Amino acid sequence: MNAPPTTATGTSTPGPTPGTHAPALGVPADPVPTVPDVRRLAVLRANGLGDLVVAEPALSAVRDAYPDAEITLLGAPHHEALLAGRPAPVDRVVVVPPVHGVRAYPHSVPDVTEDELEEWVAPLRAYGFDLAIQMHGGGGNSNRLIDRLGARVTAGTAAPGAPRPDRWVPYTPYQHDTLRWNELAAAVGARPDRVEPRLAVTAEDLAASLDVVPAADDPLVVVHPGATDARRCYPEERLGAVAAALPGARVVVAGGASEADRVARVASGYRGETGRDPETAVGTLSLPGLVGLLARADLVIGNDSGPRHVAGAVGTPTVAVFTYANLADVAPLTRVWHRVLVSWHGGCQVCGLRVLEGWCGHGASATHDVPIEDVREAALDLWAQPM
């Protein structure tokens, strides 16, 4: 379990054949030397919106370690939309097509064929990356994709049985993603110094949000009831009732066009407590507009979702309900301005199947067993906390 061998100049020498060599970090897991002469660097992170956000501390550390390199994010379409015109630790985004095992597309979108994948890879291989980092997952598919880029040095996580890049760290369950990717950043010589992600807010974000949700004097609470996985969604009527309990709050319920029913149920819960409707924004906010609205909010209430991660990254306090599984890997790591409620059972509201036991297909909440009293108490506590 020693660190990779180094030359007299401190740079790493090539390791043994992938699959047999030791992890890139020794004991303790301190950063190793950077890869020398890196001009072009690729990072594969082609999954959800929140997945990109939780990796930001690692990406920024890589940026600091390779200040003169051009960094290309091999990402998802929504990453391109999020980062367009925004200060970020990457210089450009290349959208990854729907590759088997490496994709962030609806199930209805088929995987690309081998010929289509090669057509996408070929110009990237010709581009000549000096370092390619797989910051996507366990490596079973993603390390193979990184290898096809033909970079001089590869790095990434590797689950048991997955191909191992030149510099690798183990991919194991129940590790927080931010810490996982910080470890990987250390394996290429970076020195991460944060665990809370950051996302810059632009004037365009704020203007886009004001076009949909005008300014007002009352403190703003945004409720976002959606999530990519419906099992993560706390019962919406309860979210509305929690928001109704916050004294003096202006409540806006936001969601995409596909989340109209969830937004309506939040509004129903709010109406049942107050006798009036909250403001709603359904399918009317662009991604920059959503960032701007979350940045303007005094509090965001919701689930384990991309918007909750964005809210935290722009500096907005959050209250959110997590399953036991997602508590381990993506919940906020600090509690000064975030409150986390946990379903320790995490079972489907219809059949009881727990989230780590498989997919039942019911699309029902697996956080329903968290008492509304606990969520309300957490929200009131944070709402009353002086900033």
Order of alpha helices (4+ residues) and beta strands (2+ residues): beta-alpha-alpha-beta-alpha-beta-alpha-beta-alpha-beta-beta-alpha-alpha-beta-alpha-beta-alpha-beta-alpha-beta-alpha-beta-alpha-beta-alpha
